[in-house]
């Protein structure tokens, strides 16, 4: 039963990474180009504001997708604390998982 749960967890995380990373990279490239095209023209301020918001969302979602590698490693190592045994990594990863959802919503 726990083997099936781990396999399902890995499958879901890998799918999120495989779909999420390229999609968010494309969004980041698109909105960065849009932002550069708008420049600092005074009439484009409102549009630039929303473009900046989409850029932040794409970056947050990309970081969320990248952080899934730690979850996958946890599933594959039968939840032994390999990388989570490192105090700094555990702190940084926990901080990301606490903060990123607030910025992406």
N, C-alpha and C positions, 0 to 999 in steps of 0.2 A: 504494500500500500504506500509506504513512504517512498519507494523507488519510483512508482508511478507519479506521485506528487512532484518529486524532483525532476523527472523527465518532462512533465507538463510545465513546470516552472522554468526550466531551461528553454523549452520550446517557445514559450511566451516571451521571455526576455530576449532571445535571439531574434525572434520576429520583430519585436519592437526596435531592436538595434538595427536590423537589416533594412527596415522600412523607414524608421525615424531618422537615422543619421543622414542618408542621402536626401531625404525630403527636406530636412531642416537646413542642410547645406545649400540646396537649391533655393530655398526661401531666403536664406541669408545673402546669397549672391544677388538674388533679384532685388531685395529691398535695399541692399547697400548700393547697387547701381541706381535704383530709383532715388535714393537719398542724394547721391552724387549729382544726378541729373537735376534735382530740384535746387541744389545749392542753397544760398542764403537770400534768395529773392524774397522781398517783403510780402508779396501776395501768396507765396507758397508756404507760409508759416504753419497754417492749420494742416495742410497736407503733409508737410515735413514732420509735424508732431506725431501723426498717426503712423507714418513710415518708421519713425524712431521706436514707437511702441512695438510694431511688428518685428523690428530688428531685435529688440530685447526679448521678445517672446521666442523667436527662433533660436537665439543664443541659449536661453534657459532650457528649451526643449532639447537642444543639442547636448548640453551638459547633462541633462537627465538621462538621455540615451547612452551617453558615454559612461555614466556611473553604473549602468546595469552590468558591466563586466564584473564588478565585485559581487553582485547578487548571483550571477552565473557561476563564478568561482566558488561561492558558498554552497550552491546546490551540488556542483560536481565534486567537491571535497567532503561531501556528507556533513556539511556544516561544521567542519573543524576550522578553528580560527587561524588560517594561514595568513592572509593579508589583514584580516581583522584583528590579528594578534598584535599588530603594530599600533601602538597607542595614538600616534599622530594621524595615521591613515584613518583609523576608526573615528577620531574626532572630526577630521576634515570631511569624511564621507557622511557622517551624521549631520554635520552642519549643512552640507549640500542638500541632503534629503529633507531637512527642516525648512530651508530658505527657498529653494527652487520652486516648489509648488505655488508659493505666494506670488512669485514674480511671473509665472507663466499663466496664471489665471487672471 
